[in-house]
Amino acid sequence: MDKIANPAPGFQRNPDKIITIEPYVGTVTVRAGDAVIASSTKAKVLTEAPYAAAFYIPFADIDFTKLSSTQHSTHCPYKGDASYWSVPAAGEAGQNAMWLTSGLSTK
């Protein structure tokens, strides 16, 4: 990747790192039991080796009334700072289940 094209610190140190973001064809629905947490026909798929693919869903397609923010946060030199949300309906498995990143544009 061209260092000028992506000024993120991680890419500056590792310009050969590849992260792809592509439109997902179809509908992505996120559920906790019977509760629909998100549903989108505008989702994107992020792939970054060696990690599993991740869906990025537009904020407008997420029902934040079914989520609770947490104090957990992380930083990625490629994608920026992330805040985490839990899905109370999913119990323990829903702790910090969703993250929002500040440094990655999926427009």
PyMOL commands that set and color helices and strands:
alter all, ss='L'
color gray80, all
select helices_A, chain A and resi 9-13+59-61+64-66+88-94
alter helices_A, ss='H'
color red, helices_A
select strands_A, chain A and resi 19-23+28-32+35-40+44-48+54-56+68-76+80-86+98-101
alter strands_A, ss='S'
color yellow, strands_A
deselect
rebuild
show_as cartoon
